[in-house]
Amino acid sequence: MRIRVKDVLDMLAAGESEQTILEDYPDLQTEDIRASLEYAATKVDHAVLSLAK
């Protein structure tokens, strides 16, 4: 079974615990949830520009 990263993130954002997600999706492992968070963190990372006057 394949579960999208977005679905895992949506569940976490809705307040679902990792344990509940793992119980509802037995094919997932804790490492999969951590990898989803790591993937999301890399996607929202961007350079911060400081414009000096």
mmCIF entry with sequence, helices, sheets and N, C-alpha, C, O atoms, coordinates in Angstrom:
data_MODEL
# 
_entry.id   MODEL 
# 
_entity.id                         1 
_entity.type                       polymer 
_entity.pdbx_number_of_molecules   1 
# 
_entity_poly.entity_id                      1 
_entity_poly.type                           'polypeptide(L)' 
_entity_poly.nstd_linkage                   no 
_entity_poly.nstd_monomer                   no 
_entity_poly.pdbx_seq_one_letter_code       MRIRVKDVLDMLAAGESEQTILEDYPDLQTEDIRASLEYAATKVDHAVLSLAK 
_entity_poly.pdbx_seq_one_letter_code_can   MRIRVKDVLDMLAAGESEQTILEDYPDLQTEDIRASLEYAATKVDHAVLSLAK 
_entity_poly.pdbx_strand_id                 A 
# 
loop_
_entity_poly_seq.entity_id 
_entity_poly_seq.num 
_entity_poly_seq.mon_id 
_entity_poly_seq.hetero 
1 1  MET n 
1 2  ARG n 
1 3  ILE n 
1 4  ARG n 
1 5  VAL n 
1 6  LYS n 
1 7  ASP n 
1 8  VAL n 
1 9  LEU n 
1 10 ASP n 
1 11 MET n 
1 12 LEU n 
1 13 ALA n 
1 14 ALA n 
1 15 GLY n 
1 16 GLU n 
1 17 SER n 
1 18 GLU n 
1 19 GLN n 
1 20 THR n 
1 21 ILE n 
1 22 LEU n 
1 23 GLU n 
1 24 ASP n 
1 25 TYR n 
1 26 PRO n 
1 27 ASP n 
1 28 LEU n 
1 29 GLN n 
1 30 THR n 
1 31 GLU n 
1 32 ASP n 
1 33 ILE n 
1 34 ARG n 
1 35 ALA n 
1 36 SER n 
1 37 LEU n 
1 38 GLU n 
1 39 TYR n 
1 40 ALA n 
1 41 ALA n 
1 42 THR n 
1 43 LYS n 
1 44 VAL n 
1 45 ASP n 
1 46 HIS n 
1 47 ALA n 
1 48 VAL n 
1 49 LEU n 
1 50 SER n 
1 51 LEU n 
1 52 ALA n 
1 53 LYS n 
# 
_struct_asym.id          A 
_struct_asym.entity_id   1 
# 
loop_
_struct_conf.conf_type_id 
_struct_conf.id 
_struct_conf.pdbx_PDB_helix_id 
_struct_conf.beg_label_comp_id 
_struct_conf.beg_label_asym_id 
_struct_conf.beg_label_seq_id 
_struct_conf.pdbx_beg_PDB_ins_code 
_struct_conf.end_label_comp_id 
_struct_conf.end_label_asym_id 
_struct_conf.end_label_seq_id 
_struct_conf.pdbx_end_PDB_ins_code 
_struct_conf.beg_auth_comp_id 
_struct_conf.beg_auth_asym_id 
_struct_conf.beg_auth_seq_id 
_struct_conf.end_auth_comp_id 
_struct_conf.end_auth_asym_id 
_struct_conf.end_auth_seq_id 
_struct_conf.pdbx_PDB_helix_class 
_struct_conf.details 
_struct_conf.pdbx_PDB_helix_length 
HELX_P HELX_P1 AA1 VAL A 5  ? ALA A 13 ? VAL A 5  ALA A 13 1 ? 9  
HELX_P HELX_P2 AA2 GLU A 18 ? ASP A 24 ? GLU A 18 ASP A 24 1 ? 7  
HELX_P HELX_P3 AA3 THR A 30 ? VAL A 44 ? THR A 30 VAL A 44 1 ? 15 
# 
_struct_conf_type.id          HELX_P 
_struct_conf_type.criteria    ? 
_struct_conf_type.reference   ? 
# 
loop_
_atom_site.group_PDB 
_atom_site.id 
_atom_site.type_symbol 
_atom_site.label_atom_id 
_atom_site.label_alt_id 
_atom_site.label_comp_id 
_atom_site.label_asym_id 
_atom_site.label_entity_id 
_atom_site.label_seq_id 
_atom_site.pdbx_PDB_ins_code 
_atom_site.Cartn_x 
_atom_site.Cartn_y 
_atom_site.Cartn_z 
_atom_site.occupancy 
_atom_site.B_iso_or_equiv 
_atom_site.pdbx_formal_charge 
_atom_site.auth_seq_id 
_atom_site.auth_comp_id 
_atom_site.auth_asym_id 
_atom_site.auth_atom_id 
_atom_site.pdbx_PDB_model_num 
ATOM 1   N N  . MET A 1 1  ? 0.842  -1.171 0.000  1.00 0.00 ? 1  MET A N  1 
ATOM 2   C CA . MET A 1 1  ? 0.000  0.000  0.000  1.00 0.00 ? 1  MET A CA 1 
ATOM 3   C C  . MET A 1 1  ? 0.891  1.239  0.000  1.00 0.00 ? 1  MET A C  1 
ATOM 4   O O  . MET A 1 1  ? 1.892  1.299  0.714  1.00 0.00 ? 1  MET A O  1 
ATOM 5   N N  . ARG A 1 2  ? 0.518  2.207  -0.798 1.00 0.00 ? 2  ARG A N  1 
ATOM 6   C CA . ARG A 1 2  ? 1.291  3.444  -0.864 1.00 0.00 ? 2  ARG A CA 1 
ATOM 7   C C  . ARG A 1 2  ? 0.490  4.559  -0.211 1.00 0.00 ? 2  ARG A C  1 
ATOM 8   O O  . ARG A 1 2  ? -0.708 4.704  -0.453 1.00 0.00 ? 2  ARG A O  1 
ATOM 9   N N  . ILE A 1 3  ? 1.152  5.329  0.605  1.00 0.00 ? 3  ILE A N  1 
ATOM 10  C CA . ILE A 1 3  ? 0.522  6.465  1.269  1.00 0.00 ? 3  ILE A CA 1 
ATOM 11  C C  . ILE A 1 3  ? 1.344  7.695  0.933  1.00 0.00 ? 3  ILE A C  1 
ATOM 12  O O  . ILE A 1 3  ? 2.562  7.700  1.107  1.00 0.00 ? 3  ILE A O  1 
ATOM 13  N N  . ARG A 1 4  ? 0.685  8.729  0.457  1.00 0.00 ? 4  ARG A N  1 
ATOM 14  C CA . ARG A 1 4  ? 1.388  9.937  0.065  1.00 0.00 ? 4  ARG A CA 1 
ATOM 15  C C  . ARG A 1 4  ? 1.941  10.675 1.287  1.00 0.00 ? 4  ARG A C  1 
ATOM 16  O O  . ARG A 1 4  ? 1.371  10.628 2.377  1.00 0.00 ? 4  ARG A O  1 
ATOM 17  N N  . VAL A 1 5  ? 3.053  11.348 1.072  1.00 0.00 ? 5  VAL A N  1 
ATOM 18  C CA . VAL A 1 5  ? 3.638  12.181 2.125  1.00 0.00 ? 5  VAL A CA 1 
ATOM 19  C C  . VAL A 1 5  ? 2.608  13.194 2.599  1.00 0.00 ? 5  VAL A C  1 
ATOM 20  O O  . VAL A 1 5  ? 2.471  13.422 3.801  1.00 0.00 ? 5  VAL A O  1 
ATOM 21  N N  . LYS A 1 6  ? 1.888  13.799 1.673  1.00 0.00 ? 6  LYS A N  1 
ATOM 22  C CA . LYS A 1 6  ? 0.871  14.790 2.017  1.00 0.00 ? 6  LYS A CA 1 
ATOM 23  C C  . LYS A 1 6  ? -0.164 14.211 2.972  1.00 0.00 ? 6  LYS A C  1 
ATOM 24  O O  . LYS A 1 6  ? -0.593 14.885 3.909  1.00 0.00 ? 6  LYS A O  1 
ATOM 25  N N  . ASP A 1 7  ? -0.566 12.966 2.739  1.00 0.00 ? 7  ASP A N  1 
ATOM 26  C CA . ASP A 1 7  ? -1.557 12.347 3.613  1.00 0.00 ? 7  ASP A CA 1 
ATOM 27  C C  . ASP A 1 7  ? -1.021 12.173 5.031  1.00 0.00 ? 7  ASP A C  1 
ATOM 28  O O  . ASP A 1 7  ? -1.733 12.408 6.007  1.00 0.00 ? 7  ASP A O  1 
ATOM 29  N N  . VAL A 1 8  ? 0.235  11.760 5.132  1.00 0.00 ? 8  VAL A N  1 
ATOM 30  C CA . VAL A 1 8  ? 0.855  11.620 6.456  1.00 0.00 ? 8  VAL A CA 1 
ATOM 31  C C  . VAL A 1 8  ? 0.931  12.987 7.140  1.00 0.00 ? 8  VAL A C  1 
ATOM 32  O O  . VAL A 1 8  ? 0.608  13.115 8.321  1.00 0.00 ? 8  VAL A O  1 
ATOM 33  N N  . LEU A 1 9  ? 1.356  13.996 6.396  1.00 0.00 ? 9  LEU A N  1 
ATOM 34  C CA . LEU A 1 9  ? 1.456  15.343 6.972  1.00 0.00 ? 9  LEU A CA 1 
ATOM 35  C C  . LEU A 1 9  ? 0.089  15.882 7.371  1.00 0.00 ? 9  LEU A C  1 
ATOM 36  O O  . LEU A 1 9  ? -0.047 16.517 8.416  1.00 0.00 ? 9  LEU A O  1 
ATOM 37  N N  . ASP A 1 10 ? -0.922 15.634 6.549  1.00 0.00 ? 10 ASP A N  1 
ATOM 38  C CA . ASP A 1 10 ? -2.282 16.070 6.885  1.00 0.00 ? 10 ASP A CA 1 
ATOM 39  C C  . ASP A 1 10 ? -2.776 15.431 8.172  1.00 0.00 ? 10 ASP A C  1 
ATOM 40  O O  . ASP A 1 10 ? -3.411 16.089 8.996  1.00 0.00 ? 10 ASP A O  1 
ATOM 41  N N  . MET A 1 11 ? -2.484 14.150 8.342  1.00 0.00 ? 11 MET A N  1 
ATOM 42  C CA . MET A 1 11 ? -2.899 13.463 9.564  1.00 0.00 ? 11 MET A CA 1 
ATOM 43  C C  . MET A 1 11 ? -2.196 14.050 10.784 1.00 0.00 ? 11 MET A C  1 
ATOM 44  O O  . MET A 1 11 ? -2.819 14.271 11.823 1.00 0.00 ? 11 MET A O  1 
ATOM 45  N N  . LEU A 1 12 ? -0.905 14.298 10.650 1.00 0.00 ? 12 LEU A N  1 
ATOM 46  C CA . LEU A 1 12 ? -0.161 14.889 11.758 1.00 0.00 ? 12 LEU A CA 1 
ATOM 47  C C  . LEU A 1 12 ? -0.681 16.298 12.064 1.00 0.00 ? 12 LEU A C  1 
ATOM 48  O O  . LEU A 1 12 ? -0.833 16.667 13.229 1.00 0.00 ? 12 LEU A O  1 
ATOM 49  N N  . ALA A 1 13 ? -0.951 17.078 11.019 1.00 0.00 ? 13 ALA A N  1 
ATOM 50  C CA . ALA A 1 13 ? -1.452 18.442 11.199 1.00 0.00 ? 13 ALA A CA 1 
ATOM 51  C C  . ALA A 1 13 ? -2.830 18.447 11.847 1.00 0.00 ? 13 ALA A C  1 
ATOM 52  O O  . ALA A 1 13 ? -3.183 19.388 12.558 1.00 0.00 ? 13 ALA A O  1 
ATOM 53  N N  . ALA A 1 14 ? -3.606 17.401 11.602 1.00 0.00 ? 14 ALA A N  1 
ATOM 54  C CA . ALA A 1 14 ? -4.940 17.301 12.191 1.00 0.00 ? 14 ALA A CA 1 
ATOM 55  C C  . ALA A 1 14 ? -4.900 16.839 13.643 1.00 0.00 ? 14 ALA A C  1 
ATOM 56  O O  . ALA A 1 14 ? -5.931 16.758 14.311 1.00 0.00 ? 14 ALA A O  1 
ATOM 57  N N  . GLY A 1 15 ? -3.686 16.536 14.122 1.00 0.00 ? 15 GLY A N  1 
ATOM 58  C CA . GLY A 1 15 ? -3.542 16.156 15.528 1.00 0.00 ? 15 GLY A CA 1 
ATOM 59  C C  . GLY A 1 15 ? -3.452 14.666 15.783 1.00 0.00 ? 15 GLY A C  1 
ATOM 60  O O  . GLY A 1 15 ? -3.421 14.228 16.933 1.00 0.00 ? 15 GLY A O  1 
ATOM 61  N N  . GLU A 1 16 ? -3.410 13.885 14.712 1.00 0.00 ? 16 GLU A N  1 
ATOM 62  C CA . GLU A 1 16 ? -3.264 12.439 14.900 1.00 0.00 ? 16 GLU A CA 1 
ATOM 63  C C  . GLU A 1 16 ? -1.877 12.144 15.450 1.00 0.00 ? 16 GLU A C  1 
ATOM 64  O O  . GLU A 1 16 ? -0.890 12.745 15.026 1.00 0.00 ? 16 GLU A O  1 
ATOM 65  N N  . SER A 1 17 ? -1.809 11.234 16.378 1.00 0.00 ? 17 SER A N  1 
ATOM 66  C CA . SER A 1 17 ? -0.513 10.840 16.922 1.00 0.00 ? 17 SER A CA 1 
ATOM 67  C C  . SER A 1 17 ? 0.168  9.863  15.974 1.00 0.00 ? 17 SER A C  1 
ATOM 68  O O  . SER A 1 17 ? -0.482 9.208  15.160 1.00 0.00 ? 17 SER A O  1 
ATOM 69  N N  . GLU A 1 18 ? 1.475  9.780  16.094 1.00 0.00 ? 18 GLU A N  1 
ATOM 70  C CA . GLU A 1 18 ? 2.215  8.801  15.284 1.00 0.00 ? 18 GLU A CA 1 
ATOM 71  C C  . GLU A 1 18 ? 1.685  7.397  15.546 1.00 0.00 ? 18 GLU A C  1 
ATOM 72  O O  . GLU A 1 18 ? 1.538  6.595  14.624 1.00 0.00 ? 18 GLU A O  1 
ATOM 73  N N  . GLN A 1 19 ? 1.403  7.110  16.806 1.00 0.00 ? 19 GLN A N  1 
ATOM 74  C CA . GLN A 1 19 ? 0.931  5.774  17.170 1.00 0.00 ? 19 GLN A CA 1 
ATOM 75  C C  . GLN A 1 19 ? -0.389 5.449  16.482 1.00 0.00 ? 19 GLN A C  1 
ATOM 76  O O  . GLN A 1 19 ? -0.576 4.334  15.994 1.00 0.00 ? 19 GLN A O  1 
ATOM 77  N N  . THR A 1 20 ? -1.303 6.413  16.441 1.00 0.00 ? 20 THR A N  1 
ATOM 78  C CA . THR A 1 20 ? -2.595 6.196  15.787 1.00 0.00 ? 20 THR A CA 1 
ATOM 79  C C  . THR A 1 20 ? -2.414 5.967  14.293 1.00 0.00 ? 20 THR A C  1 
ATOM 80  O O  . THR A 1 20 ? -3.043 5.080  13.715 1.00 0.00 ? 20 THR A O  1 
ATOM 81  N N  . ILE A 1 21 ? -1.558 6.763  13.673 1.00 0.00 ? 21 ILE A N  1 
ATOM 82  C CA . ILE A 1 21 ? -1.290 6.602  12.245 1.00 0.00 ? 21 ILE A CA 1 
ATOM 83  C C  . ILE A 1 21 ? -0.714 5.219  11.972 1.00 0.00 ? 21 ILE A C  1 
ATOM 84  O O  . ILE A 1 21 ? -1.119 4.549  11.022 1.00 0.00 ? 21 ILE A O  1 
ATOM 85  N N  . LEU A 1 22 ? 0.226  4.795  12.800 1.00 0.00 ? 22 LEU A N  1 
ATOM 86  C CA . LEU A 1 22 ? 0.844  3.478  12.615 1.00 0.00 ? 22 LEU A CA 1 
ATOM 87  C C  . LEU A 1 22 ? -0.173 2.354  12.808 1.00 0.00 ? 22 LEU A C  1 
ATOM 88  O O  . LEU A 1 22 ? -0.101 1.328  12.130 1.00 0.00 ? 22 LEU A O  1 
ATOM 89  N N  . GLU A 1 23 ? -1.105 2.541  13.715 1.00 0.00 ? 23 GLU A N  1 
ATOM 90  C CA . GLU A 1 23 ? -2.145 1.525  13.923 1.00 0.00 ? 23 GLU A CA 1 
ATOM 91  C C  . GLU A 1 23 ? -3.113 1.482  12.742 1.00 0.00 ? 23 GLU A C  1 
ATOM 92  O O  . GLU A 1 23 ? -3.550 0.407  12.329 1.00 0.00 ? 23 GLU A O  1 
ATOM 93  N N  . ASP A 1 24 ? -3.447 2.662  12.198 1.00 0.00 ? 24 ASP A N  1 
ATOM 94  C CA . ASP A 1 24 ? -4.378 2.733  11.072 1.00 0.00 ? 24 ASP A CA 1 
ATOM 95  C C  . ASP A 1 24 ? -3.744 2.281  9.754  1.00 0.00 ? 24 ASP A C  1 
ATOM 96  O O  . ASP A 1 24 ? -4.440 1.815  8.852  1.00 0.00 ? 24 ASP A O  1 
ATOM 97  N N  . TYR A 1 25 ? -2.440 2.419  9.653  1.00 0.00 ? 25 TYR A N  1 
ATOM 98  C CA . TYR A 1 25 ? -1.709 2.053  8.437  1.00 0.00 ? 25 TYR A CA 1 
ATOM 99  C C  . TYR A 1 25 ? -0.549 1.138  8.811  1.00 0.00 ? 25 TYR A C  1 
ATOM 100 O O  . TYR A 1 25 ? 0.590  1.588  8.930  1.00 0.00 ? 25 TYR A O  1 
ATOM 101 N N  . PRO A 1 26 ? -0.842 -0.142 8.996  1.00 0.00 ? 26 PRO A N  1 
ATOM 102 C CA . PRO A 1 26 ? 0.191  -1.071 9.485  1.00 0.00 ? 26 PRO A CA 1 
ATOM 103 C C  . PRO A 1 26 ? 1.395  -1.238 8.565  1.00 0.00 ? 26 PRO A C  1 
ATOM 104 O O  . PRO A 1 26 ? 2.432  -1.743 8.995  1.00 0.00 ? 26 PRO A O  1 
ATOM 105 N N  . ASP A 1 27 ? 1.273  -0.819 7.302  1.00 0.00 ? 27 ASP A N  1 
ATOM 106 C CA . ASP A 1 27 ? 2.430  -0.906 6.400  1.00 0.00 ? 27 ASP A CA 1 
ATOM 107 C C  . ASP A 1 27 ? 3.440  0.199  6.660  1.00 0.00 ? 27 ASP A C  1 
ATOM 108 O O  . ASP A 1 27 ? 4.584  0.111  6.213  1.00 0.00 ? 27 ASP A O  1 
ATOM 109 N N  . LEU A 1 28 ? 3.030  1.236  7.376  1.00 0.00 ? 28 LEU A N  1 
ATOM 110 C CA . LEU A 1 28 ? 3.944  2.334  7.716  1.00 0.00 ? 28 LEU A CA 1 
ATOM 111 C C  . LEU A 1 28 ? 4.790  1.975  8.919  1.00 0.00 ? 28 LEU A C  1 
ATOM 112 O O  . LEU A 1 28 ? 4.399  1.165  9.759  1.00 0.00 ? 28 LEU A O  1 
ATOM 113 N N  . GLN A 1 29 ? 5.952  2.591  8.983  1.00 0.00 ? 29 GLN A N  1 
ATOM 114 C CA . GLN A 1 29 ? 6.826  2.459  10.144 1.00 0.00 ? 29 GLN A CA 1 
ATOM 115 C C  . GLN A 1 29 ? 7.150  3.861  10.645 1.00 0.00 ? 29 GLN A C  1 
ATOM 116 O O  . GLN A 1 29 ? 6.973  4.846  9.929  1.00 0.00 ? 29 GLN A O  1 
ATOM 117 N N  . THR A 1 30 ? 7.622  3.934  11.866 1.00 0.00 ? 30 THR A N  1 
ATOM 118 C CA . THR A 1 30 ? 7.986  5.224  12.446 1.00 0.00 ? 30 THR A CA 1 
ATOM 119 C C  . THR A 1 30 ? 8.946  5.979  11.540 1.00 0.00 ? 30 THR A C  1 
ATOM 120 O O  . THR A 1 30 ? 8.840  7.196  11.392 1.00 0.00 ? 30 THR A O  1 
ATOM 121 N N  . GLU A 1 31 ? 9.877  5.262  10.937 1.00 0.00 ? 31 GLU A N  1 
ATOM 122 C CA . GLU A 1 31 ? 10.857 5.893  10.050 1.00 0.00 ? 31 GLU A CA 1 
ATOM 123 C C  . GLU A 1 31 ? 10.178 6.552  8.849  1.00 0.00 ? 31 GLU A C  1 
ATOM 124 O O  . GLU A 1 31 ? 10.670 7.556  8.335  1.00 0.00 ? 31 GLU A O  1 
ATOM 125 N N  . ASP A 1 32 ? 9.055  5.996  8.399  1.00 0.00 ? 32 ASP A N  1 
ATOM 126 C CA . ASP A 1 32 ? 8.320  6.577  7.272  1.00 0.00 ? 32 ASP A CA 1 
ATOM 127 C C  . ASP A 1 32 ? 7.722  7.930  7.644  1.00 0.00 ? 32 ASP A C  1 
ATOM 128 O O  . ASP A 1 32 ? 7.729  8.863  6.841  1.00 0.00 ? 32 ASP A O  1 
ATOM 129 N N  . ILE A 1 33 ? 7.212  8.027  8.850  1.00 0.00 ? 33 ILE A N  1 
ATOM 130 C CA . ILE A 1 33 ? 6.645  9.299  9.317  1.00 0.00 ? 33 ILE A CA 1 
ATOM 131 C C  . ILE A 1 33 ? 7.744  10.332 9.458  1.00 0.00 ? 33 ILE A C  1 
ATOM 132 O O  . ILE A 1 33 ? 7.573  11.484 9.059  1.00 0.00 ? 33 ILE A O  1 
ATOM 133 N N  . ARG A 1 34 ? 8.872  9.929  10.023 1.00 0.00 ? 34 ARG A N  1 
ATOM 134 C CA . ARG A 1 34 ? 10.018 10.844 10.157 1.00 0.00 ? 34 ARG A CA 1 
ATOM 135 C C  . ARG A 1 34 ? 10.518 11.288 8.790  1.00 0.00 ? 34 ARG A C  1 
ATOM 136 O O  . ARG A 1 34 ? 10.873 12.451 8.601  1.00 0.00 ? 34 ARG A O  1 
ATOM 137 N N  . ALA A 1 35 ? 10.545 10.365 7.840  1.00 0.00 ? 35 ALA A N  1 
ATOM 138 C CA . ALA A 1 35 ? 10.997 10.706 6.485  1.00 0.00 ? 35 ALA A CA 1 
ATOM 139 C C  . ALA A 1 35 ? 10.030 11.693 5.833  1.00 0.00 ? 35 ALA A C  1 
ATOM 140 O O  . ALA A 1 35 ? 10.458 12.572 5.085  1.00 0.00 ? 35 ALA A O  1 
ATOM 141 N N  . SER A 1 36 ? 8.743  11.558 6.105  1.00 0.00 ? 36 SER A N  1 
ATOM 142 C CA . SER A 1 36 ? 7.762  12.505 5.577  1.00 0.00 ? 36 SER A CA 1 
ATOM 143 C C  . SER A 1 36 ? 8.017  13.905 6.112  1.00 0.00 ? 36 SER A C  1 
ATOM 144 O O  . SER A 1 36 ? 7.951  14.882 5.366  1.00 0.00 ? 36 SER A O  1 
ATOM 145 N N  . LEU A 1 37 ? 8.307  14.002 7.397  1.00 0.00 ? 37 LEU A N  1 
ATOM 146 C CA . LEU A 1 37 ? 8.603  15.302 8.003  1.00 0.00 ? 37 LEU A CA 1 
ATOM 147 C C  . LEU A 1 37 ? 9.895  15.887 7.452  1.00 0.00 ? 37 LEU A C  1 
ATOM 148 O O  . LEU A 1 37 ? 9.983  17.086 7.188  1.00 0.00 ? 37 LEU A O  1 
ATOM 149 N N  . GLU A 1 38 ? 10.883 15.041 7.284  1.00 0.00 ? 38 GLU A N  1 
ATOM 150 C CA . GLU A 1 38 ? 12.159 15.508 6.735  1.00 0.00 ? 38 GLU A CA 1 
ATOM 151 C C  . GLU A 1 38 ? 11.989 15.998 5.299  1.00 0.00 ? 38 GLU A C  1 
ATOM 152 O O  . GLU A 1 38 ? 12.550 17.026 4.920  1.00 0.00 ? 38 GLU A O  1 
ATOM 153 N N  . TYR A 1 39 ? 11.221 15.266 4.510  1.00 0.00 ? 39 TYR A N  1 
ATOM 154 C CA . TYR A 1 39 ? 10.959 15.662 3.128  1.00 0.00 ? 39 TYR A CA 1 
ATOM 155 C C  . TYR A 1 39 ? 10.257 17.022 3.090  1.00 0.00 ? 39 TYR A C  1 
ATOM 156 O O  . TYR A 1 39 ? 10.637 17.902 2.317  1.00 0.00 ? 39 TYR A O  1 
ATOM 157 N N  . ALA A 1 40 ? 9.239  17.186 3.925  1.00 0.00 ? 40 ALA A N  1 
ATOM 158 C CA . ALA A 1 40 ? 8.509  18.454 3.961  1.00 0.00 ? 40 ALA A CA 1 
ATOM 159 C C  . ALA A 1 40 ? 9.423  19.597 4.370  1.00 0.00 ? 40 ALA A C  1 
ATOM 160 O O  . ALA A 1 40 ? 9.324  20.694 3.822  1.00 0.00 ? 40 ALA A O  1 
ATOM 161 N N  . ALA A 1 41 ? 10.303 19.357 5.318  1.00 0.00 ? 41 ALA A N  1 
ATOM 162 C CA . ALA A 1 41 ? 11.220 20.400 5.779  1.00 0.00 ? 41 ALA A CA 1 
ATOM 163 C C  . ALA A 1 41 ? 12.144 20.853 4.653  1.00 0.00 ? 41 ALA A C  1 
ATOM 164 O O  . ALA A 1 41 ? 12.460 22.039 4.550  1.00 0.00 ? 41 ALA A O  1 
ATOM 165 N N  . THR A 1 42 ? 12.577 19.924 3.814  1.00 0.00 ? 42 THR A N  1 
ATOM 166 C CA . THR A 1 42 ? 13.454 20.316 2.707  1.00 0.00 ? 42 THR A CA 1 
ATOM 167 C C  . THR A 1 42 ? 12.694 21.095 1.650  1.00 0.00 ? 42 THR A C  1 
ATOM 168 O O  . THR A 1 42 ? 13.278 21.934 0.965  1.00 0.00 ? 42 THR A O  1 
ATOM 169 N N  . LYS A 1 43 ? 11.405 20.835 1.506  1.00 0.00 ? 43 LYS A N  1 
ATOM 170 C CA . LYS A 1 43 ? 10.606 21.522 0.487  1.00 0.00 ? 43 LYS A CA 1 
ATOM 171 C C  . LYS A 1 43 ? 10.253 22.954 0.884  1.00 0.00 ? 43 LYS A C  1 
ATOM 172 O O  . LYS A 1 43 ? 10.032 23.796 0.013  1.00 0.00 ? 43 LYS A O  1 
ATOM 173 N N  . VAL A 1 44 ? 10.198 23.238 2.168  1.00 0.00 ? 44 VAL A N  1 
ATOM 174 C CA . VAL A 1 44 ? 9.861  24.600 2.590  1.00 0.00 ? 44 VAL A CA 1 
ATOM 175 C C  . VAL A 1 44 ? 11.104 25.412 2.937  1.00 0.00 ? 44 VAL A C  1 
ATOM 176 O O  . VAL A 1 44 ? 11.003 26.588 3.285  1.00 0.00 ? 44 VAL A O  1 
ATOM 177 N N  . ASP A 1 45 ? 12.259 24.797 2.843  1.00 0.00 ? 45 ASP A N  1 
ATOM 178 C CA . ASP A 1 45 ? 13.503 25.502 3.115  1.00 0.00 ? 45 ASP A CA 1 
ATOM 179 C C  . ASP A 1 45 ? 13.831 26.413 1.935  1.00 0.00 ? 45 ASP A C  1 
ATOM 180 O O  . ASP A 1 45 ? 13.786 25.999 0.777  1.00 0.00 ? 45 ASP A O  1 
ATOM 181 N N  . HIS A 1 46 ? 14.155 27.640 2.251  1.00 0.00 ? 46 HIS A N  1 
ATOM 182 C CA . HIS A 1 46 ? 14.526 28.583 1.200  1.00 0.00 ? 46 HIS A CA 1 
ATOM 183 C C  . HIS A 1 46 ? 15.522 29.578 1.757  1.00 0.00 ? 46 HIS A C  1 
ATOM 184 O O  . HIS A 1 46 ? 15.638 29.773 2.967  1.00 0.00 ? 46 HIS A O  1 
ATOM 185 N N  . ALA A 1 47 ? 16.217 30.184 0.861  1.00 0.00 ? 47 ALA A N  1 
ATOM 186 C CA . ALA A 1 47 ? 17.219 31.169 1.274  1.00 0.00 ? 47 ALA A CA 1 
ATOM 187 C C  . ALA A 1 47 ? 16.534 32.421 1.806  1.00 0.00 ? 47 ALA A C  1 
ATOM 188 O O  . ALA A 1 47 ? 15.470 32.816 1.328  1.00 0.00 ? 47 ALA A O  1 
ATOM 189 N N  . VAL A 1 48 ? 17.151 33.025 2.787  1.00 0.00 ? 48 VAL A N  1 
ATOM 190 C CA . VAL A 1 48 ? 16.658 34.277 3.341  1.00 0.00 ? 48 VAL A CA 1 
ATOM 191 C C  . VAL A 1 48 ? 17.624 35.373 2.898  1.00 0.00 ? 48 VAL A C  1 
ATOM 192 O O  . VAL A 1 48 ? 18.820 35.324 3.188  1.00 0.00 ? 48 VAL A O  1 
ATOM 193 N N  . LEU A 1 49 ? 17.096 36.336 2.209  1.00 0.00 ? 49 LEU A N  1 
ATOM 194 C CA . LEU A 1 49 ? 17.924 37.428 1.723  1.00 0.00 ? 49 LEU A CA 1 
ATOM 195 C C  . LEU A 1 49 ? 17.808 38.604 2.684  1.00 0.00 ? 49 LEU A C  1 
ATOM 196 O O  . LEU A 1 49 ? 16.718 38.966 3.125  1.00 0.00 ? 49 LEU A O  1 
ATOM 197 N N  . SER A 1 50 ? 18.946 39.182 2.993  1.00 0.00 ? 50 SER A N  1 
ATOM 198 C CA . SER A 1 50 ? 18.967 40.372 3.837  1.00 0.00 ? 50 SER A CA 1 
ATOM 199 C C  . SER A 1 50 ? 19.445 41.530 2.980  1.00 0.00 ? 50 SER A C  1 
ATOM 200 O O  . SER A 1 50 ? 20.569 41.532 2.478  1.00 0.00 ? 50 SER A O  1 
ATOM 201 N N  . LEU A 1 51 ? 18.591 42.492 2.826  1.00 0.00 ? 51 LEU A N  1 
ATOM 202 C CA . LEU A 1 51 ? 18.954 43.643 2.000  1.00 0.00 ? 51 LEU A CA 1 
ATOM 203 C C  . LEU A 1 51 ? 19.433 44.763 2.919  1.00 0.00 ? 51 LEU A C  1 
ATOM 204 O O  . LEU A 1 51 ? 18.653 45.360 3.662  1.00 0.00 ? 51 LEU A O  1 
ATOM 205 N N  . ALA A 1 52 ? 20.715 45.027 2.850  1.00 0.00 ? 52 ALA A N  1 
ATOM 206 C CA . ALA A 1 52 ? 21.305 46.084 3.676  1.00 0.00 ? 52 ALA A CA 1 
ATOM 207 C C  . ALA A 1 52 ? 21.175 47.416 2.922  1.00 0.00 ? 52 ALA A C  1 
ATOM 208 O O  . ALA A 1 52 ? 21.302 47.481 1.700  1.00 0.00 ? 52 ALA A O  1 
ATOM 209 N N  . LYS A 1 53 ? 20.923 48.447 3.685  1.00 0.00 ? 53 LYS A N  1 
ATOM 210 C CA . LYS A 1 53 ? 20.803 49.776 3.075  1.00 0.00 ? 53 LYS A CA 1 
ATOM 211 C C  . LYS A 1 53 ? 22.087 50.538 3.211  1.00 0.00 ? 53 LYS A C  1 
ATOM 212 O O  . LYS A 1 53 ? 22.179 51.679 2.758  1.00 0.00 ? 53 LYS A O  1 
# 
